[in-house]
Amino acid sequence: MAFSERVTRLKSSLIREILAAAQRPEVMSFAGGLPAEAMLPALDWAGMPTSMGQYGTSEGEPALRELLAAEARALGIACQASQVLVLSGSQQALDLATKLYIDKGTEVIVEGPTYLAALQTFQLFGAECLSVPLGADGPHIDALRARLEQHAPAFVYLIPTFQNPSGVRYSEAARARVAALLDEFGVTLIEDEPYRELTYDGGMAAPIAGRLRKASWVYTGTVSKTLLPGLRVGYLIASPDLFAHLLRLKQAADLHTNRVGQWQAMQWLGTEKYRQHLGELRGFYRERRDAMQQALEQHLGDLADWHVPQGGLFFWLTLKQPIDTRTLVAAAMAQDVAFMPGEPFFADPDANPGCLRLNFSHVAPHRLQEGVLRLAHVIRQAQAAQAAA
Ligand SMILES: Cc1ncc(COP(=O)(O)O)c(C=O)c1O
């Protein structure tokens, strides 16, 4: 059978296997980025007009676009509703940006580590992903400058707020420096912010897109982490030079985002009910974050280093004695523990051994201790075996 040449770049996914196995009820899963089931709000469908069952516009529901533009303006992004495109999840922003920019061999800059499904999308279309290492406050600026001087990337893809997988939130200074560099080199920014609202210390920092003076940009967000991922409602906001192209790509992909999900999102965004829900969500996740921190200190303190995440859904651990964490997956699964190995979050996995991503939103606190204890045991055994070899 003759498939497209890009299909040869589809990776067999260890990640898909982990996530599938993690569905088993007995498994303590630190693997996915799922919201806690208990915090998915109950939806009220009463009052939804029948017209929401009809085809809609590719741009999205006008009232929702207005709402999203107003929210973005409040974050310092000067934009109009005409620059908002409602999407089938923010994942679609990555797909559309890929189709807009990437041919085989196109260079793009990503953080090291970065969101692995973004890497997969970019690489499927043949991108050469160039990494810039991520520090505690943002990307290494000298490394970013060097990349921009030596290459002509189509875009820079960044997750500046509670990054997946590292949990890093860029400082104000890092945001300003990144914006200045992108303006200086005239390189497009793709800024992905699904975790912005999940802040546990109350801290907020304005997006980088709003700081740009010259460079083109795409800012993307979603209701997946604050309402329900099953709604499949996200959005992008783009600089005017990019919008018309992205709109045509959206139309070609799926005509428009499901209208019932858009209608539901409109019942929440900007309302008092939503503000209240966000407050409860932050409290709930902060507690789980703290429980995870306690379990990690108790069982993994001698094995790994990490920063306590101030938002988002993940701890990112660096083993003091590096080992390819992909080799730990089977042993952990045998103990009914799922986690995400760190290597696939890097453009060059084999050069970056020894990190793990642990989600803290999903496992109930009373099972969490046991899960972390078992994981620590698996790591100790593997390291002992490595030392003996
Ligand atoms: C960084 C990042 N971008 C995009 C997405 C996709 O989210 P959505 O459900 O809106 O498609 C995720 C989901 O985990 C994510 O972590």
The ligand as an SDF file (V2000), in Angstrom:
LIG
                    3D

 16 16  0  0  0  0  0  0  0  0999 V2000
    1.3710   22.2590   26.1930 C   0  0  0  0  0  0  0  0  0  0  0  0
    0.0860   21.6910   25.6720 C   0  0  0  0  0  0  0  0  0  0  0  0
   -0.4120   22.1730   24.5330 N   0  0  0  0  0  0  0  0  0  0  0  0
   -1.5620   21.7080   24.0260 C   0  0  0  0  0  0  0  0  0  0  0  0
   -2.2730   20.7140   24.6610 C   0  0  0  0  0  0  0  0  0  0  0  0
   -3.5380   20.2110   24.0100 C   0  0  0  0  0  0  0  0  0  0  0  0
   -4.6740   20.5900   24.7030 O   0  0  0  0  0  0  0  0  0  0  0  0
   -6.1430   20.5510   24.1030 P   0  0  0  0  0  0  0  0  0  0  0  0
   -6.9030   19.5930   24.9260 O   0  0  0  0  0  0  0  0  0  0  0  0
   -6.6510   21.9410   24.2050 O   0  0  0  0  0  0  0  0  0  0  0  0
   -6.0350   20.1250   22.6700 O   0  0  0  0  0  0  0  0  0  0  0  0
   -1.8030   20.1660   25.8510 C   0  0  0  0  0  0  0  0  0  0  0  0
   -2.5260   19.0860   26.5300 C   0  0  0  0  0  0  0  0  0  0  0  0
   -2.0650   18.4200   27.4000 O   0  0  0  0  0  0  0  0  0  0  0  0
   -0.5790   20.6890   26.3820 C   0  0  0  0  0  0  0  0  0  0  0  0
   -0.0530   20.2120   27.5170 O   0  0  0  0  0  0  0  0  0  0  0  0
  1  2  1  0
  2  3  1  0
  2 15  2  0
  3  4  2  0
  4  5  1  0
  5  6  1  0
  5 12  2  0
  6  7  1  0
  7  8  1  0
  8  9  2  0
  8 10  1  0
  8 11  1  0
 12 13  1  0
 12 15  1  0
 13 14  2  0
 15 16  1  0
M  END
$$$$
